[in-house]
């Protein structure tokens, strides 16, 4: 014979119902963290590439050396004659969520030649 008001297991049911929502929120937060990291890494790579370009070295190689290996496949580097270097990287995607595209940054060092 059961006693109570018919609410046995209600907390368990609510937990199971909220787990997918909690996973989705964590995935979105992780995706935003990856986007921020990609932006920060692109800025660091742009500064390194601009310094290399200013003294006549290979800007793409310098940018690649300052990126985590996860960001290297989508690397784009564009250097101009005035010393400005623009670096773009593809933002990694978490769990097949929305593709956020690319993060880019630019830096400029006057040519030292």
C-alpha positions in Angstrom: 0.0 0.0 0.0 1.3 3.4 -1.0 1.2 6.4 1.2 1.8 10.0 0.3 0.2 12.4 -2.1 1.3 10.8 -5.4 4.4 12.9 -5.8 6.9 10.2 -5.3 9.8 10.5 -7.8 8.8 14.0 -8.9 12.3 15.4 -8.3 13.8 12.6 -10.4 11.4 13.3 -13.3 12.2 17.1 -13.1 15.9 16.4 -13.1 15.7 14.2 -16.1 13.6 16.8 -17.9 16.1 19.6 -17.1 19.3 17.7 -18.1 19.0 18.4 -21.8 18.5 22.1 -21.1 21.6 22.1 -18.8 23.7 20.4 -21.4 22.5 22.9 -24.0 23.3 25.9 -21.8 26.8 24.4 -21.1 27.4 23.9 -24.8 26.4 27.5 -25.6 28.7 28.8 -22.9 31.6 26.6 -24.2 31.0 27.8 -27.7 31.2 31.4 -26.5 34.4 30.7 -24.7 35.9 29.2 -27.8 34.8 32.3 -29.8 36.6 34.5 -27.3 39.7 32.3 -27.3 39.8 32.4 -31.1 39.5 36.2 -31.1 42.3 36.5 -28.5 44.5 34.1 -30.4 43.9 35.9 -33.7 45.0 39.1 -32.1 48.2 37.6 -30.7 48.9 36.0 -34.1 48.3 39.3 -35.9 50.8 41.1 -33.6 53.4 38.4 -34.2 52.8 38.4 -38.0 53.0 42.2 -38.1 56.4 42.2 -36.3 57.7 39.5 -38.6 56.4 41.4 -41.7 58.0 44.6 -40.5 61.5 43.1 -40.5 61.0 41.1 -43.8 60.2 37.7 -42.4 57.3 35.3 -43.3 54.1 36.7 -41.8 52.0 33.6 -42.2 54.7 31.4 -40.6 54.9 33.8 -37.6 51.1 33.8 -37.3 50.9 30.0 -37.5 53.6 29.7 -34.8 51.5 31.8 -32.4 48.3 29.9 -32.9 47.0 26.7 -31.2 47.0 23.8 -33.6 43.1 23.7 -33.4 43.0 27.1 -35.1 45.7 26.6 -37.8 43.6 24.9 -40.5 41.4 28.0 -41.0 44.2 30.5 -40.9 44.2 33.4 -43.3 46.9 36.1 -43.3 46.9 39.2 -45.4 49.8 41.6 -45.3 49.9 45.1 -46.9 52.8 47.3 -47.9 52.2 49.8 -45.0 52.9 47.1 -42.4 49.3 46.2 -41.6 48.7 42.5 -41.2 45.2 41.0 -40.9 44.8 37.5 -39.5 41.6 35.5 -39.6 40.8 32.1 -38.0 37.7 29.9 -38.1 35.9 29.6 -34.8 35.7 26.0 -33.7 32.1 24.6 -33.5 30.9 22.7 -30.4 28.4 19.8 -30.8 27.4 20.9 -34.2 25.9 24.2 -32.9 25.6 27.3 -35.1 28.8 28.1 -37.0 30.0 31.5 -35.7 32.2 32.0 -38.7 35.6 33.7 -38.4 37.4 35.8 -35.8 39.9 38.3 -37.2 42.3 40.9 -35.9 44.8 43.2 -37.4 48.0 44.8 -36.2 50.5 47.3 -37.8 54.2 47.8 -37.4 56.0 50.2 -39.6 58.4 48.4 -42.0 62.0 48.3 -40.5 63.8 47.8 -43.8 
